Amino acid sequence: MASYFTINTIAEFVCLIASLFFLAKDKNPVWRLLIFYMLLNCGTEVAGIYMRVGLHLHNYPVYNLSLLAECGTVTFFFYYLFKAYKNVFPYLITWLVIFMAMYITELIINHMGQFLFYTASVMSIVFVLAALYFYYLMLMDEKYMRLSTYAPFWWVNGTLFFYFGSTACNIFFNYLIKDTHILFGNSIRYVVYSILNIILYSFWSYAFICRYLQRTYTPSSD
């Protein structure tokens, strides 16, 4: 049972609780979508641990499936953020078509027998670029924003840190995966991803709090 209580699962469940508490009554369905995404993330992590520890099977099928939800949810949320500045719908469709083409191609090449490493790597790079583009749009916007309490800003911060770190991990994947018990009985890769998860879900939880406060004091906010 102790195997289910890891740094990753604890961080995800804390963020899930935050999303339930702060977003459940949000009038915007895009923000409420993050509740279901966090629930799916927690379920994925538990299922992955069960397959690896309980059934002694490879758990990459679970994470390959979760890539679809990850790409769809994060892409859709970026689209929602960009929509306030300009129309990026054609780019959205183009990216989703490219992603699905890569996803299916890598599945076929690997005979569905490995984690979709290259698809996940490209997805991480795209999300890093999307986060940087969001910063650019904010800088070009003349409207005043208090960044310390601006929910989209903190959601994007967490996303940027996580996917930038993921990209770096993917670049040095072969090195990081070699030493399986380098620190506290875990590989360097596991430790790095644990830190990235803490950053991601801490920032997202804070974004949910900011969104809740924004909705409380400005009920008409979208």
Solvent accessible surface area in square Angstrom, and as a share of the most:
residue,aa,sasa,rsa
1,M,173,0.77
2,A,84,0.65
3,S,45,0.29
4,Y,54,0.20
5,F,136,0.57
6,T,31,0.18
7,I,85,0.43
8,N,15,0.08
9,T,2,0.01
10,I,92,0.47
11,A,15,0.12
12,E,10,0.04
13,F,83,0.35
14,V,86,0.49
15,C,0,0.00
16,L,13,0.06
17,I,112,0.57
18,A,11,0.09
19,S,0,0.00
20,L,90,0.45
21,F,142,0.59
22,F,35,0.15
23,L,0,0.00
24,A,54,0.42
25,K,172,0.73
26,D,2,0.01
27,K,155,0.65
28,N,17,0.09
29,P,84,0.53
30,V,18,0.10
31,W,1,0.00
32,R,80,0.29
33,L,60,0.30
34,L,0,0.00
35,I,17,0.08
36,F,133,0.56
37,Y,15,0.06
38,M,0,0.00
39,L,103,0.51
40,L,83,0.41
41,N,23,0.12
42,C,3,0.02
43,G,40,0.38
44,T,14,0.08
45,E,27,0.12
46,V,52,0.30
47,A,39,0.31
48,G,1,0.01
49,I,7,0.03
50,Y,105,0.40
51,M,38,0.17
52,R,128,0.47
53,V,58,0.33
54,G,41,0.40
55,L,83,0.41
56,H,154,0.69
57,L,99,0.49
58,H,137,0.61
59,N,32,0.17
60,Y,53,0.20
61,P,57,0.36
62,V,28,0.16
63,Y,58,0.22
64,N,8,0.04
65,L,120,0.60
66,S,21,0.13
67,L,6,0.03
68,L,64,0.32
69,A,29,0.23
70,E,32,0.15
71,C,2,0.01
72,G,33,0.32
73,T,15,0.09
74,V,1,0.00
75,T,10,0.06
76,F,86,0.36
77,F,0,0.00
78,F,6,0.02
79,Y,37,0.14
80,Y,38,0.15
81,L,9,0.05
82,F,18,0.07
83,K,119,0.50
84,A,89,0.69
85,Y,59,0.23
86,K,98,0.42
87,N,104,0.53
88,V,12,0.07
89,F,98,0.41
90,P,77,0.48
91,Y,154,0.59
92,L,23,0.11
93,I,78,0.40
94,T,76,0.44
95,W,27,0.10
96,L,58,0.29
97,V,95,0.55
98,I,83,0.42
99,F,4,0.02
100,M,79,0.35
101,A,55,0.43
102,M,48,0.21
103,Y,12,0.04
104,I,88,0.45
105,T,71,0.41
106,E,16,0.07
107,L,35,0.17
108,I,119,0.60
109,I,121,0.61
110,N,29,0.15
111,H,159,0.71
112,M,137,0.61
113,G,31,0.30
114,Q,108,0.48
115,F,70,0.29
116,L,0,0.00
117,F,50,0.21
118,Y,155,0.59
119,T,1,0.01
120,A,12,0.09
121,S,18,0.11
122,V,53,0.30
123,M,4,0.02
124,S,5,0.03
125,I,80,0.41
126,V,41,0.24
127,F,3,0.01
128,V,17,0.10
129,L,107,0.53
130,A,17,0.13
131,A,0,0.00
132,L,88,0.44
133,Y,73,0.28
134,F,2,0.01
135,Y,49,0.19
136,Y,113,0.43
137,L,16,0.08
138,M,23,0.10
139,L,140,0.70
140,M,119,0.53
141,D,44,0.23
142,E,176,0.79
143,K,139,0.59
144,Y,176,0.67
145,M,34,0.15
146,R,155,0.56
147,L,75,0.38
148,S,59,0.38
149,T,67,0.39
150,Y,52,0.20
151,A,0,0.00
152,P,15,0.10
153,F,35,0.15
154,W,57,0.20
155,W,0,0.00
156,V,0,0.00
157,N,13,0.07
158,G,0,0.00
159,T,0,0.00
160,L,30,0.15
161,F,104,0.43
162,F,25,0.11
163,Y,8,0.03
164,F,129,0.54
165,G,12,0.11
166,S,5,0.03
167,T,23,0.13
168,A,40,0.31
169,C,4,0.02
170,N,18,0.09
171,I,122,0.62
172,F,122,0.51
173,F,57,0.24
174,N,110,0.57
175,Y,125,0.48
176,L,17,0.09
177,I,75,0.38
178,K,144,0.61
179,D,54,0.28
180,T,81,0.47
181,H,141,0.63
182,I,90,0.46
183,L,81,0.40
184,F,180,0.75
185,G,45,0.43
186,N,52,0.26
187,S,16,0.10
188,I,45,0.23
189,R,58,0.21
190,Y,79,0.30
191,V,31,0.18
192,V,45,0.26
193,Y,42,0.16
194,S,4,0.03
195,I,94,0.48
196,L,16,0.08
197,N,16,0.08
198,I,79,0.40
199,I,48,0.24
200,L,10,0.05
201,Y,12,0.05
202,S,58,0.37
203,F,52,0.21
204,W,4,0.01
205,S,16,0.11
206,Y,84,0.32
207,A,0,0.00
208,F,0,0.00
209,I,60,0.31
210,C,3,0.02
211,R,8,0.03
212,Y,73,0.28
213,L,73,0.36
214,Q,61,0.27
215,R,33,0.12
216,T,73,0.42
217,Y,168,0.64
218,T,69,0.40
219,P,85,0.54
220,S,112,0.72
221,S,26,0.17
222,D,114,0.59
